[in-house]
């Protein structure tokens, strides 16, 4: 249900299951931790990062108790919590959580097991978001090697190829980024389907690569395609949808289409303000983009106002 995007239906099932577990006699901690983990995943998918982190912290606390007693699935819980913390941009807290998950998984599964890919991917995302793509790349390359060793096309590898494209893009290795993004789009379309947000994510990465190559029309077409998928698949006002709009607005700005850039960046700013607040770096980044648009557009008073909103 989660990968199909049926979040409300899935949440109601897990909430009911949690209530049933709590009403039953005996030690139900393991079941409770599993259900809390699933509810945390739903909260993360539906953009409620604060609730996701809260639920997953509770799940991990239970798993730590069980791990000390020789049971539990602590590594799985840690990976989920680390992913939520990365999504919430709590990167300093996420790093030791994910490194502990990787250490546990390597000890339990071995260094080349497919089960390592999610935590490797999240560690790569963490370092990329921290502005350290050189640190991110080895984790992502390792995840890709593990994914390819499984053979054939699969959704996990498509997801990791999108991540690889993002890292390569930030390292200014544009031809390699384009190749990774194109492969991700092809594979995601085949494995996730044409209506999947995961496909939209891959198309977004390809559009961002085209923008860096100054292929603005091709970039805009990809952002339009990704936006259509995301709007149909995700709840209204989802930050991923706003991220696509923001990317399209940035592309319009580079192409000198000030009216279109203004409309997109203002729309993205509204969603980001609601999701993250005015003082979040992501929100302020859009404000800085608007300031540059108005400056280049010859509207200095508007530019100054948005520079103030961006924190100077």
Helices and strands as residue ranges (DSSP letters): H 7-23, H 29-45, H 49-68, H 74-87, H 91-109, G 114-116, H 117-129, H 133-149, H 155-170, H 174-191, H 197-212, H 216-233, H 239-254, H 258-276, H 281-297, H 300-309
